[in-house]
Amino acid sequence: MAAPFASFVIFAEMRTGSNLLEANLNAVEGIACCGEAFNPHFIGYPNREELLGITMDEREGNPTKLLNKINTSSAGLSGFRYFHDHDPRVLDLILENRECAKIILTRNPVDSYVSWKIAQATGQWKLTDVKRRKDAKVKFDADEFEIYRNDLQRFQNMLQSRLQTSGQSAFFLTYEDLQSIDVVNGLIKFLGASGHLEKLDTSLKVQNPAPVSCKVSNFSEMEEALAKLDCFDLAHAPNFEPRRLAAVPTYVACAETALLYLPIKGGPRADLTNWMANLDNVRPEDLITGMSQKELRQWKRRHQGHRSFSVLRHPVARAHGVFCDHILGYGAPVFDAVRRTLIKRYGLDIPATPDEGGYDLERHKAAFLGFVEFLRKNLAGQTAIRVDAAWCSQSEVVQGFAQFALPDVLIREDGAMGDDLDAIAMRAGHTNAPRFEQRQHEAPFRLADIYDEEIERAVSQAYQRDYMMFGFERWA
């Protein structure tokens, strides 16, 4: 039976026990770990000039040469250790190689951070003789730890996502697992090696066995700082919406001015395109839209110094506008199928046509609240109806833009929007731009006539992510 893997990588970080894991693997016949092969500051190990016949200069010029050498080594199953700040040029190649076994070694980030600080203070990164152990108390820096933890977390999340989406599995170990010969032998079986360990390597000694409280000079400050961290990500707004594409064909470019508008549906698109047309004294239909990505790149090359913008609408106003336009039928298009389902399945008490009588303010508020409750469930993936671009989270739309073109400016639809548009028009070459005018959109009742705390609370629950991402406060 063929071996399951041709090589391996240990994804770890400093002070996680990766040296000890490497020592144990190297004690097994047929396994060879080549250290930190892609550390940007040395090759394999400190003070080494080459690895497997490849020099640092050669690796810098072409890192895949060393990677291929490791993957095809005649020494048996070869591998290396890779940390989050190692050469990124080989990471995709490592992750895409299904014949490369993935080992993920982690440690409590507080322990690894404190150990890292002590190693920095003492200059002692390995210990083989306890008589030579250097001791130090270090100061916990909350800001530094936050950056340290976030870097590790981002890298771990990326690894998990890439392995999941490619259908690969990894062998997971913690720092404490390295003291279990059964776990380490289990790893050896995972790698497909024929050997096993009778005992663990004891040449490397634990450098700082004392509790963290004995290793940190400002332990009470550390406790206070850690208590403020959201370790369980409780502030995270769950997001079950489908990801949005860049939607380049919806972008609108001026006929002459180097200005590009990235529309978010449910916003004041018609008013903004009228303003853009007035900039060049043309009709709105003379604006450029429906572009492909190639055509947009060409437009940008022709319009050096171009500027781009998008407009955020308050979620309460956006939800009400969408409800009036697409559900009640005061705008276009009217979502007839969604409308019928909302009436039949969700009990919305809305008129069959905009002309139907008897639809008063009280019915309008109740129906709008019913629609917002539908939005909350729809955005959470709890309905059979699609998440339409007209009411999806604006943060998802902006993230979709980022796949191809981020707007230079995110303008908010509020009292200062006219000034913001004047400013971006000036940057695009207009010293005396026409003033932006916003028309009153047709609706059975004004939002101000029904708005209250109940509506604000309902919308903020439906659009938690937008409120968090963009800092929206009460609508009025």
C-alpha positions as CSV (number, residue, x, y, z in Angstrom):
1,M,0.0,0.0,0.0
2,A,1.4,3.4,-1.0
3,A,2.2,5.9,1.7
4,P,-0.6,8.5,2.1
5,F,1.7,11.5,2.0
6,A,4.9,12.5,0.2
7,S,5.8,15.3,2.6
8,F,4.5,17.2,5.7
9,V,4.2,20.7,7.1
10,I,3.9,21.6,10.8
11,F,1.8,24.8,11.1
12,A,2.9,26.3,14.4
13,E,4.2,29.5,16.0
14,M,7.0,30.5,18.2
15,R,6.9,29.0,21.7
16,T,4.3,26.4,20.9
17,G,6.7,23.4,21.3
18,S,7.5,23.0,17.7
19,N,11.2,22.3,18.4
20,L,10.2,19.4,20.7
21,L,7.8,18.0,18.1
22,E,10.5,18.2,15.4
23,A,13.0,16.4,17.7
24,N,10.5,13.6,18.3
25,L,9.7,13.2,14.6
26,N,13.4,13.2,13.7
27,A,13.9,10.3,16.1
28,V,11.6,8.1,13.9
29,E,13.3,6.3,11.0
30,G,12.1,7.5,7.7
31,I,11.0,10.9,8.9
32,A,13.1,14.1,8.5
33,C,12.0,17.6,9.6
34,C,14.0,20.4,8.1
35,G,13.3,23.1,10.7
36,E,11.9,26.5,9.7
37,A,12.7,26.1,6.0
38,F,11.0,29.4,5.0
39,N,11.8,31.6,7.9
40,P,12.7,35.0,6.2
41,H,15.6,35.5,8.5
42,F,17.4,32.2,8.2
43,I,17.1,28.9,6.4
44,G,16.1,25.9,8.5
45,Y,17.9,26.8,11.6
46,P,19.8,30.0,12.9
47,N,23.4,30.4,11.6
48,R,22.9,28.0,8.8
49,E,23.9,29.0,5.2
50,E,22.0,26.3,3.3
51,L,19.4,23.6,3.5
52,L,19.4,20.5,1.3
53,G,22.0,22.2,-0.9
54,I,19.9,25.3,-1.4
55,T,21.4,28.6,-0.2
56,M,19.4,31.5,1.3
57,D,20.0,33.6,-1.8
58,E,18.7,30.8,-4.0
59,R,15.6,30.4,-1.8
60,E,15.0,34.2,-1.9
61,G,15.1,34.1,-5.6
62,N,13.0,31.0,-6.0
63,P,11.4,29.5,-2.9
64,T,9.7,26.8,-4.9
65,K,13.1,25.3,-5.6
66,L,13.5,24.5,-1.9
67,L,9.9,23.4,-1.5
68,N,10.3,20.9,-4.4
69,K,13.5,19.7,-2.9
70,I,11.8,18.9,0.4
71,N,8.8,17.3,-1.4
72,T,11.1,14.9,-3.4
73,S,13.7,14.3,-0.7
74,S,15.2,10.8,-0.9
75,A,15.7,10.9,2.9
76,G,12.2,9.5,3.4
77,L,9.2,11.6,4.5
78,S,10.5,15.1,4.7
79,G,8.8,18.2,6.1
80,F,9.3,21.6,7.8
81,R,7.8,24.0,10.2
82,Y,5.8,27.0,8.9
83,F,4.8,30.0,11.0
84,H,2.3,32.8,10.1
85,D,5.1,35.2,9.2
86,H,7.1,32.8,7.0
87,D,7.5,33.3,3.3
88,P,4.0,33.7,1.9
89,R,5.0,32.9,-1.6
90,V,4.9,29.1,-0.9
91,L,1.8,29.0,1.3
92,D,-0.7,28.4,-1.5
93,L,1.5,25.7,-3.0
94,I,1.7,24.0,0.5
95,L,-2.1,24.2,1.0
96,E,-3.0,23.0,-2.5
97,N,-0.7,20.0,-2.3
98,R,-2.9,17.1,-1.1
99,E,0.2,14.9,-0.8
100,C,1.6,17.2,1.9
101,A,0.3,16.2,5.3
102,K,-0.9,19.1,7.4
103,I,0.0,19.1,11.1
104,I,-1.4,22.0,13.2
105,L,0.2,22.7,16.6
106,T,-1.3,25.3,18.9
107,R,-0.8,26.6,22.4
108,N,-2.8,28.8,24.8
109,P,-1.9,32.3,23.4
110,V,-1.3,33.8,26.8
111,D,1.3,31.1,27.6
112,S,3.0,31.4,24.3
113,Y,3.1,35.2,24.5
114,V,4.6,35.2,28.0
115,S,7.1,32.5,27.0
116,W,8.0,34.6,23.9
117,K,8.6,37.7,26.1
118,I,10.8,35.7,28.5
119,A,12.9,34.3,25.6
120,Q,13.3,37.9,24.3
121,A,14.4,39.1,27.7
122,T,16.8,36.3,28.4
123,G,18.0,35.5,24.9
124,Q,17.4,31.8,25.7
125,W,15.2,30.1,23.0
126,K,16.1,26.5,23.8
127,L,17.1,24.7,27.0
128,T,18.9,21.4,27.1
129,D,20.6,21.8,30.5
130,V,18.4,23.0,33.4
131,K,21.5,24.3,35.2
132,R,21.8,26.9,32.5
133,R,18.2,28.1,32.6
134,K,17.8,31.8,32.6
135,D,14.9,33.3,34.5
136,A,13.0,36.6,34.1
137,K,9.8,38.3,35.0
138,V,8.2,40.2,32.1
139,K,5.7,42.9,31.8
140,F,2.4,42.1,30.1
141,D,1.5,44.6,27.3
142,A,-2.2,44.5,26.6
143,D,-2.0,46.3,23.2
144,E,0.9,44.1,22.1
145,F,-0.9,40.9,23.1
146,E,-4.0,42.0,21.3
147,I,-2.0,42.3,18.0
148,Y,-0.2,39.0,18.7
149,R,-3.5,37.2,19.4
150,N,-5.2,38.6,16.4
151,D,-2.3,37.7,14.0
152,L,-2.4,34.1,15.3
153,Q,-6.2,33.9,15.1
154,R,-6.4,35.2,11.6
155,F,-3.8,32.7,10.4
156,Q,-5.6,29.8,12.2
157,N,-9.0,30.8,10.7
158,M,-7.4,31.0,7.3
159,L,-5.9,27.5,7.6
160,Q,-9.2,26.1,8.8
161,S,-11.1,27.7,5.9
162,R,-8.6,26.6,3.2
163,L,-8.6,23.0,4.5
164,Q,-12.4,22.9,4.7
165,T,-13.0,24.3,1.2
166,S,-10.4,21.9,-0.3
167,G,-11.7,18.9,1.5
168,Q,-8.5,18.2,3.4
169,S,-8.0,17.1,7.0
170,A,-5.2,17.9,9.4
171,F,-3.7,16.3,12.5
172,F,-4.2,18.7,15.4
173,L,-2.0,18.9,18.5
174,T,-1.8,21.2,21.5
175,Y,1.3,22.0,23.5
176,E,0.2,19.6,26.2
177,D,-0.2,16.8,23.7
178,L,3.5,16.8,23.1
179,Q,4.0,15.1,26.5
180,S,1.9,12.1,25.4
181,I,3.8,9.4,23.6
182,D,0.5,7.9,22.4
183,V,-0.6,11.1,20.7
184,V,2.8,11.5,19.0
185,N,2.8,7.9,17.9
186,G,-0.7,8.6,16.6
187,L,0.7,11.4,14.5
188,I,3.4,9.1,13.1
189,K,0.6,6.7,12.0
190,F,-1.2,9.6,10.4
191,L,1.9,10.3,8.4
192,G,2.0,6.7,7.2
193,A,5.5,6.1,8.6
194,S,6.3,2.5,9.7
195,G,8.3,3.4,12.8
196,H,7.2,4.5,16.2
197,L,8.6,5.9,19.4
198,E,9.5,3.9,22.5
199,K,10.0,7.0,24.5
200,L,9.8,10.8,24.0
201,D,12.8,13.0,23.4
202,T,14.0,14.5,26.7
203,S,16.9,16.6,25.4
204,L,14.8,19.7,25.3
205,K,13.7,21.0,28.7
206,V,10.6,23.0,29.7
207,Q,12.0,26.5,30.2
208,N,9.3,28.2,32.3
209,P,7.4,25.6,34.3
210,A,6.0,28.1,36.8
211,P,2.4,29.4,36.7
212,V,1.9,32.6,34.6
213,S,1.3,34.6,37.8
214,C,5.0,34.0,38.7
215,K,6.3,35.0,35.3
216,V,4.5,38.3,34.9
217,S,5.4,41.4,36.9
218,N,2.0,43.1,36.4
219,F,-0.2,40.1,36.8
220,S,-3.2,42.0,38.2
221,E,-3.1,44.4,35.2
222,M,-2.9,41.3,32.9
223,E,-6.0,39.8,34.5
224,E,-7.9,43.1,34.1
225,A,-6.8,43.4,30.4
226,L,-7.7,39.8,29.6
227,A,-11.1,40.2,31.3
228,K,-11.9,42.8,28.7
229,L,-11.1,40.6,25.7
230,D,-14.1,39.0,24.0
231,C,-12.6,35.5,23.9
232,F,-15.8,33.9,22.8
233,D,-16.5,36.5,20.2
234,L,-19.8,37.4,21.8
235,A,-19.9,40.8,20.0
236,H,-19.8,39.0,16.6
237,A,-22.9,39.6,14.6
238,P,-23.7,36.2,12.9
239,N,-23.8,36.4,9.1
240,F,-25.7,33.8,7.1
241,E,-26.2,35.8,4.0
242,P,-24.8,34.6,0.6
243,R,-21.7,36.5,-0.4
244,R,-22.2,39.2,-3.0
245,L,-20.2,39.5,-6.3
246,A,-18.5,42.7,-7.4
247,A,-21.5,43.5,-9.6
248,V,-19.4,45.6,-12.0
249,P,-22.2,45.9,-14.6
250,T,-24.3,48.0,-12.1
251,Y,-21.5,50.6,-11.7
252,V,-22.3,54.0,-13.2
253,A,-19.6,56.2,-14.8
254,C,-19.9,59.9,-15.8
255,A,-19.9,60.6,-19.6
256,E,-16.9,62.9,-19.3
257,T,-15.9,63.5,-15.6
258,A,-13.6,60.9,-14.0
259,L,-16.2,59.9,-11.5
260,L,-17.6,56.4,-10.8
261,Y,-20.6,55.5,-8.7
262,L,-21.0,52.0,-7.1
263,P,-24.7,51.7,-6.3
264,I,-26.2,49.9,-3.4
265,K,-29.7,48.8,-4.2
266,G,-32.3,50.3,-1.9
267,G,-30.5,53.6,-2.0
268,P,-31.0,56.9,-3.8
269,R,-29.7,55.7,-7.2
270,A,-32.0,57.7,-9.4
271,D,-31.2,61.0,-7.6
272,L,-27.5,60.3,-7.8
273,T,-27.4,59.4,-11.5
274,N,-29.4,62.6,-12.2
275,W,-26.7,64.6,-10.3
276,M,-23.9,62.8,-12.2
277,A,-25.6,63.6,-15.5
278,N,-25.9,67.3,-14.5
279,L,-22.1,67.3,-13.9
280,D,-21.5,66.9,-17.6
281,N,-24.8,68.5,-18.8
282,V,-26.0,65.3,-20.3
283,R,-29.1,63.1,-19.9
284,P,-29.0,60.3,-17.3
285,E,-29.2,57.7,-20.1
286,D,-25.9,59.1,-21.5
287,L,-24.1,57.8,-18.4
288,I,-21.9,54.7,-18.8
289,T,-23.2,51.5,-17.2
290,G,-23.4,47.8,-18.0
291,M,-19.6,47.6,-18.2
292,S,-17.6,44.4,-17.9
293,Q,-14.5,44.2,-15.7
294,K,-12.3,44.6,-18.8
295,E,-14.3,47.7,-19.9
296,L,-14.1,49.2,-16.5
297,R,-10.4,48.8,-16.4
298,Q,-10.2,50.5,-19.8
299,W,-12.4,53.4,-18.5
300,K,-10.1,53.8,-15.5
301,R,-7.0,54.0,-17.8
302,R,-8.7,56.6,-19.9
303,H,-9.7,58.7,-16.9
304,Q,-6.5,59.2,-14.9
305,G,-7.1,60.5,-11.4
306,H,-10.6,59.0,-11.3
307,R,-12.6,59.0,-8.1
308,S,-15.3,56.5,-7.0
309,F,-18.0,56.6,-4.3
310,S,-20.9,54.7,-2.9
311,V,-23.8,55.9,-0.7
312,L,-25.0,54.2,2.5
313,R,-28.6,54.6,3.5
314,H,-29.7,54.2,7.1
315,P,-31.2,50.7,7.5
316,V,-34.5,52.0,8.7
317,A,-34.9,54.3,5.7
318,R,-33.6,51.6,3.3
319,A,-36.0,48.9,4.7
320,H,-39.0,51.3,4.4
321,G,-38.0,52.4,0.9
322,V,-37.7,48.8,-0.3
323,F,-41.0,47.9,1.4
324,C,-42.9,50.8,-0.3
325,D,-41.2,50.3,-3.7
326,H,-41.0,46.6,-4.2
327,I,-43.7,45.2,-1.9
328,L,-46.4,47.8,-1.9
329,G,-45.8,48.6,-5.5
330,Y,-44.9,52.3,-5.5
331,G,-41.6,51.7,-7.3
332,A,-40.1,49.3,-9.8
333,P,-39.7,46.4,-10.0
334,V,-42.6,45.1,-7.9
335,F,-41.7,41.7,-6.4
336,D,-45.1,40.0,-7.1
337,A,-44.1,36.5,-6.0
338,V,-42.4,37.7,-2.8
339,R,-45.4,40.0,-2.2
340,R,-47.9,37.1,-2.5
341,T,-45.8,34.9,-0.2
342,L,-45.6,37.7,2.4
343,I,-49.4,38.0,2.4
344,K,-50.0,34.2,2.4
345,R,-47.2,32.8,4.5
346,Y,-46.3,35.8,6.7
347,G,-49.7,37.4,7.2
348,L,-48.8,40.8,5.9
349,D,-52.0,42.9,5.8
350,I,-51.2,45.0,2.7
351,P,-53.5,46.1,-0.2
352,A,-53.7,44.1,-3.4
353,T,-52.9,47.3,-5.4
354,P,-51.6,50.7,-4.4
355,D,-55.0,52.1,-5.3
356,E,-56.9,50.0,-2.9
357,G,-58.6,52.0,-0.1
358,G,-58.7,51.4,3.6
359,Y,-54.9,51.2,4.0
360,D,-54.3,53.6,6.9
361,L,-51.3,54.6,9.0
362,E,-51.9,51.9,11.6
363,R,-52.0,49.1,8.9
364,H,-48.9,50.5,7.3
365,K,-46.9,50.5,10.5
366,A,-48.0,46.9,11.3
367,A,-47.3,45.7,7.8
368,F,-43.9,47.4,7.8
369,L,-43.0,45.7,11.1
370,G,-44.1,42.4,9.6
371,F,-41.8,43.0,6.6
372,V,-38.9,43.8,8.9
373,E,-39.5,40.6,10.8
374,F,-39.4,38.7,7.5
375,L,-36.1,40.5,6.7
376,R,-34.6,39.4,10.0
377,K,-35.5,35.7,9.3
378,N,-34.5,36.0,5.6
379,L,-31.1,37.5,6.3
380,A,-30.5,34.8,8.9
381,G,-31.1,32.1,6.3
382,Q,-34.4,31.0,7.9
383,T,-36.7,31.5,4.8
384,A,-37.1,29.8,1.4
385,I,-37.0,33.3,-0.3
386,R,-33.8,34.5,-1.8
387,V,-31.8,37.3,-0.1
388,D,-32.4,40.0,-2.7
389,A,-29.8,42.7,-3.4
390,A,-32.5,45.2,-2.7
391,W,-32.5,44.4,1.0
392,C,-29.3,42.5,1.7
393,S,-26.9,44.0,4.2
394,Q,-25.0,46.9,2.8
395,S,-21.8,45.6,4.4
396,E,-22.1,42.5,2.2
397,V,-22.5,44.7,-0.9
398,V,-19.3,46.7,0.0
399,Q,-17.4,43.5,0.6
400,G,-18.6,42.3,-2.8
401,F,-17.3,45.6,-4.4
402,A,-13.9,44.8,-2.8
403,Q,-13.4,41.8,-5.0
404,F,-12.8,44.2,-7.9
405,A,-13.0,47.9,-6.9
406,L,-13.4,49.6,-3.6
407,P,-15.0,53.0,-3.5
408,D,-12.7,55.9,-2.5
409,V,-15.5,57.3,-0.4
410,L,-18.5,55.9,1.5
411,I,-21.0,58.7,1.7
412,R,-23.9,58.6,4.2
413,E,-27.3,59.7,3.1
414,D,-27.9,62.4,5.7
415,G,-27.9,66.1,5.9
416,A,-24.3,66.4,4.8
417,M,-24.5,64.3,1.7
418,G,-24.7,67.3,-0.6
419,D,-21.4,68.6,0.9
420,D,-19.8,65.2,0.5
421,L,-20.8,65.0,-3.1
422,D,-19.5,68.5,-3.8
423,A,-16.2,67.5,-2.3
424,I,-15.7,64.4,-4.4
425,A,-16.9,66.3,-7.5
426,M,-14.2,68.9,-6.8
427,R,-11.5,66.2,-6.5
428,A,-12.7,64.9,-9.9
429,G,-12.2,68.4,-11.5
430,H,-15.5,70.3,-10.9
431,T,-14.9,73.5,-9.0
432,N,-18.6,74.6,-9.3
433,A,-20.6,71.4,-9.3
434,P,-24.4,71.5,-9.5
435,R,-26.0,71.0,-6.1
436,F,-27.4,67.6,-5.4
437,E,-31.2,67.5,-5.2
438,Q,-33.1,64.6,-3.6
439,R,-36.7,64.1,-4.5
440,Q,-39.4,62.9,-2.2
441,H,-40.0,59.2,-3.1
442,E,-43.6,58.1,-3.6
443,A,-45.0,56.2,-0.6
444,P,-48.3,55.8,1.1
445,F,-47.1,57.3,4.3
446,R,-43.9,59.1,5.4
447,L,-41.4,57.1,7.5
448,A,-41.5,59.9,10.0
449,D,-45.2,59.3,10.6
450,I,-44.7,55.7,11.8
451,Y,-41.1,55.7,13.2
452,D,-40.7,54.9,16.9
453,E,-38.5,52.9,19.2
454,E,-40.3,49.7,18.2
455,I,-39.3,50.1,14.5
456,E,-35.8,51.1,15.4
457,R,-35.3,48.1,17.6
458,A,-36.8,45.7,15.0
459,V,-34.6,47.0,12.1
460,S,-31.4,47.0,14.3
461,Q,-32.0,43.4,15.0
462,A,-32.5,42.5,11.4
463,Y,-29.4,44.5,10.3
464,Q,-27.1,43.9,13.3
465,R,-24.1,43.7,11.0
466,D,-24.6,47.0,9.3
467,Y,-25.2,48.8,12.6
468,M,-22.0,47.3,13.9
469,M,-19.9,47.8,10.7
470,F,-21.0,51.4,9.9
471,G,-21.9,52.7,13.4
472,F,-25.5,53.6,12.6
473,E,-27.4,55.2,15.4
474,R,-31.1,55.9,15.6
475,W,-32.7,57.0,12.4
476,A,-34.2,60.2,13.9
